[in-house]
Amino acid sequence: MIPVAVLAVLLLPTPYLALALALILAAAGWEWAGLAGFGDVRARLAFALLVCGLMGMLWFLTPRAWYPWLLLPAVLWWLARAVALSRIERVEPASHGDPVLIPVGLLVLSATWIAIVYLHGSGQHGPLIVLFLMVLISLADTAAYFVGRRWGRRQLAPVLSPKKTLEGLLGGLAAATAWGLLLALALHRPPAQGLALVAICIAAAVLSVVGDLYESLLKRRRGVKDAGALLPGHGGVLDRIDSMTAAAPVFALGFLWLGGAL
């Protein structure tokens, strides 16, 4: 799937990428409704269509100047999740539908769409910025896995993901720092802007872990291993994009904060 995703980011014009991403997030919406406890096919389909319709409204009715204000609530929500997840000592099984997760799902999925579409359409280097974000999340996740496997001793979130360790997290943040420094040097950024870029990369890497852990929480509440079966052998769509749903909004908001001039 990686070559397909890379080619889509690099070759598709932003409107076509926005449409493709909307369809992917609609599929994720189908799975989200299931994790929210709404297993009826009609309810899940309705939520998927609602997600897709929301993307259409954002594309046709939302001025670009509004994007920071639309991304900020999602970033604040993810920061609040980071605090809440750190306090979880037990996961209570959920047997009924949770209506609160419907607006939460709309917020999470729409912010992901806004972030990636904004970055992709932010000038001639927009597709490369999106690709940089994709590599950033992949590098942080891979470094966390190998560092945690080799040196991991202290569990990061034993209730939600027993295999994640604090050492692994630090390894992932080190990889994110190096990747951010590499971009800053390649773009010949001034020291202050370069350090700001590195800070944005670190924040995105941290929240990517929060996104992963939050999806783990939703799955554990429902007693399932995968969010869905739309990708045979890979679990669900949400299992593939959970880190990106949290990382993309903070990265895009940081990009906006820097004036979109990376």
C-alpha positions in Angstrom: 0.0 0.0 0.0 2.9 2.3 0.6 3.8 2.9 -3.2 0.1 3.6 -3.9 -0.1 6.2 -1.1 3.2 7.8 -2.1 2.2 8.0 -5.8 -1.2 9.4 -4.9 0.3 12.2 -2.7 2.9 13.1 -5.3 0.9 12.8 -8.6 -2.7 13.6 -7.8 -3.8 17.2 -7.9 -5.2 18.4 -4.5 -8.9 18.2 -5.5 -8.5 14.5 -6.5 -6.4 13.7 -3.4 -9.1 15.4 -1.3 -11.7 13.1 -2.9 -9.6 10.0 -2.4 -8.9 10.9 1.2 -12.6 11.5 1.8 -13.4 8.0 0.6 -10.7 6.5 2.9 -12.0 8.5 5.9 -15.6 7.4 5.1 -14.4 3.8 5.3 -12.7 4.7 8.6 -16.0 6.3 9.7 -17.7 2.9 9.0 -15.2 1.3 11.4 -15.5 4.1 13.9 -19.3 3.7 14.2 -18.6 0.0 15.0 -16.2 0.9 17.7 -18.7 3.4 19.1 -21.1 0.5 19.5 -23.4 1.0 16.6 -23.1 -2.3 14.8 -26.2 -2.0 12.7 -25.3 -1.8 9.0 -27.6 1.1 8.4 -26.2 3.1 11.3 -22.6 2.5 10.2 -23.4 3.4 6.6 -25.2 6.5 7.7 -22.1 7.6 9.7 -19.8 6.9 6.8 -22.0 9.0 4.5 -22.1 11.7 7.1 -18.3 11.7 7.2 -18.1 11.9 3.4 -20.7 14.7 3.3 -18.8 16.7 5.9 -15.7 16.5 3.8 -17.7 17.8 0.8 -19.0 20.7 2.9 -15.5 21.6 4.1 -14.2 21.6 0.5 -16.9 23.7 -1.1 -18.0 25.9 1.8 -15.0 26.5 4.0 -12.6 29.4 3.3 -8.9 28.4 3.7 -8.5 31.2 6.3 -10.8 29.2 8.6 -8.5 26.1 8.7 -6.5 27.1 11.8 -9.7 27.6 13.8 -11.0 24.2 12.6 -7.7 22.4 13.5 -7.3 24.0 16.9 -10.2 22.1 18.6 -8.9 18.8 17.3 -5.4 19.5 18.6 -6.8 20.6 22.0 -8.9 17.5 22.1 -5.9 15.2 21.4 -3.9 17.0 24.1 -6.7 16.3 26.5 -6.7 12.7 25.5 -3.0 12.5 26.2 -3.7 13.5 29.8 -6.7 11.3 30.1 -5.0 8.2 28.7 -2.1 8.6 31.1 -4.5 8.2 34.0 -6.3 5.0 32.9 -5.9 2.1 35.2 -8.6 -0.1 33.9 -10.7 -0.4 30.7 -14.3 -0.9 31.4 -16.1 -3.0 28.7 -18.8 -1.2 26.7 -21.9 -3.2 25.7 -24.0 -0.3 24.4 -23.6 2.4 21.8 -21.8 5.5 23.0 -23.4 8.6 21.3 -20.5 10.9 22.5 -18.2 9.1 20.1 -20.2 10.3 17.1 -19.2 14.0 17.3 -15.8 12.9 18.4 -15.4 10.8 15.3 -16.5 13.7 13.1 -14.0 15.9 14.8 -11.1 13.4 14.5 -11.7 12.4 10.9 -12.6 15.9 9.6 -9.4 17.4 11.2 -7.3 14.7 9.6 -8.8 15.5 6.2 -8.4 19.3 6.7 -4.8 18.9 7.8 -3.6 16.7 4.8 -5.6 18.6 2.2 -4.3 22.0 3.5 -0.7 20.8 3.5 -1.0 19.2 0.0 -2.4 22.4 -1.4 0.0 24.8 0.2 2.1 25.5 -2.9 4.4 23.6 -5.2 6.1 21.8 -2.3 2.8 20.8 -0.7 2.9 17.2 -1.8 6.5 16.9 -0.5 5.4 18.3 2.9 2.6 15.6 3.1 5.2 12.9 2.2 7.5 14.3 4.9 4.7 14.0 7.4 4.1 10.4 6.4 7.7 9.5 6.7 8.0 11.3 10.0 5.2 9.1 11.5 6.6 6.0 10.0 10.2 6.7 11.2 9.0 7.5 14.8 6.9 4.3 14.9 9.7 2.1 13.5 12.3 3.6 15.8 10.0 3.2 18.8 9.5 -0.5 17.9 13.2 -1.4 17.6 14.4 0.7 20.5 11.6 -0.6 22.7 12.3 -4.2 21.6 16.1 -3.8 22.3 16.1 -1.6 25.4 12.5 -1.3 26.6 12.0 -1.9 30.3 9.3 0.5 31.5 5.8 0.1 30.1 4.3 3.3 28.7 0.6 2.3 28.9 0.4 -1.2 30.3 -3.4 -1.3 30.3 -3.8 -0.1 26.7 -0.7 -1.4 24.9 1.6 -3.6 27.1 4.3 -3.7 24.4 4.8 0.0 24.2 7.7 1.3 26.5 9.0 4.6 27.6 12.4 3.8 26.0 10.6 3.1 22.7 8.8 6.5 22.9 12.2 8.2 23.5 13.6 6.4 20.5 10.7 7.5 18.4 11.2 11.1 19.5 14.9 10.9 18.7 14.1 9.8 15.2 11.5 12.6 14.8 14.1 15.1 16.0 16.7 13.9 13.5 14.1 14.0 10.7 13.0 17.5 11.6 16.7 18.7 11.7 17.3 17.1 8.3 14.4 19.0 6.8 15.5 22.3 8.4 19.0 21.9 7.1 17.8 20.9 3.6 15.6 24.0 3.4 18.3 26.3 4.9 16.0 27.5 7.6 17.2 30.1 10.1 18.0 28.6 13.5 14.9 29.8 15.2 12.6 28.5 12.5 14.6 25.3 12.3 14.1 24.7 16.0 10.4 25.5 15.7 10.2 22.9 12.9 11.9 20.3 15.1 9.5 21.1 17.9 6.5 20.6 15.6 7.9 17.2 14.5 8.4 16.1 18.1 4.8 17.2 19.0 3.5 15.3 16.0 5.4 12.2 17.0 4.1 12.4 20.6 0.5 12.8 19.4 0.9 9.9 16.9 1.4 7.7 19.9 -1.7 9.2 21.6 -3.7 8.4 18.5 -2.5 4.8 18.5 -3.3 4.4 22.2 -6.7 6.0 21.9 -7.7 3.5 19.2 -6.4 0.7 21.4 -8.7 2.0 24.1 -11.8 1.9 21.8 -10.9 -1.6 20.6 -10.4 -2.9 24.2 -13.7 -1.4 25.3 -15.4 -3.5 22.5 -13.2 -6.5 23.0 -11.9 -6.6 19.4 -8.4 -7.0 18.0 -8.9 -5.0 14.8 -11.0 -2.0 14.0 -12.4 -3.8 11.0 -11.6 -6.2 8.1 -11.6 -3.8 5.2 -7.9 -4.5 4.6 -7.3 -8.2 4.6 -4.2 -9.0 6.6 -3.9 -5.5 7.9 -6.9 -5.1 10.2 -9.0 -2.0 9.5 -8.5 1.3 7.9 -8.4 2.9 11.4 -5.6 0.6 12.4 -3.5 2.0 9.5 -4.3 5.7 10.1 -4.8 6.0 13.9 -1.4 7.7 14.4 -2.0 10.1 11.5 -5.4 11.2 12.8 -3.7 12.7 15.9 -0.4 13.8 14.3 -1.6 15.5 11.1 -3.7 18.3 12.8 -0.8 19.4 15.1 1.7 19.2 12.3 -0.6 21.3 10.0 -1.3 23.8 12.7 2.4 24.2 13.3 2.9 24.7 9.6 0.3 27.4 9.7 1.9 28.9 12.7 5.2 29.1 10.8 3.4 30.9 8.0 3.2 27.9 5.7 6.7 28.8 4.4 8.6 25.6 5.0 
